Amino acid sequence: MDYFIYFLLILMSYLYGSIPFALVIGKLFYHTDIRNQGSGNLGGTNAGRVLGKTAGIVVIILDASKCSLSIFIARIIAESFSLDPNIIYLCAMACVIGHCYPIFAGFKGGKAVSVAIGYALMVNFWAGIGGLTIFFITLKITKYVSLSSVLGSSSVLLASPWLGLPPIGIVANVVIIGLLIYKHKENLIRIKEGTERKITWM
């Protein structure tokens, strides 16, 4: 019975992570498929670029809620059924994988930035705040969202040994942040080549 509940929680997390909020909002309110515009990415940055700042902020918040809600539900159910509380880390990984490779959008999703923020804030609030601080400082200096995302998330990964996480929590950090960096590999190449787009609003 316990393993069946674990399976359902992990599956639920993947499916919720797979909801392409950028695509839904674009089509529902703007009659636009953002996969065909901008970078084509189903994330908050491209949603903001194509649909406007308000839409971008809404997508970021909804995407961040994916890991937050998945972890919250997993914690409640784990406590209610006396399950291993570390199930939250497996759910978080499933949620991020769902966001990056969503079954509802042809397995082509976002780059894990917003969901990683939600994950970090839920697992260790101060680590999340630290990562966000580095993100915004880097963004202010370089104007590159991609580089800011990589450095901000990497700071959380480097801090893992001092966050009091269980081994599976450290594994989750490696998987989630490793996936985020992997999804940004083309952006990092463009930064090196000097062709990556910079933001203009900061």
Salt bridges, closest charged atoms under 4 A:
ASP33 OD2 - LYS27 NZ 3.98
ASP33 OD2 - ARG35 NH2 2.82
ASP63 OD1 - LYS66 NZ 3.39
GLU196 OE1 - ARG190 NE 2.87
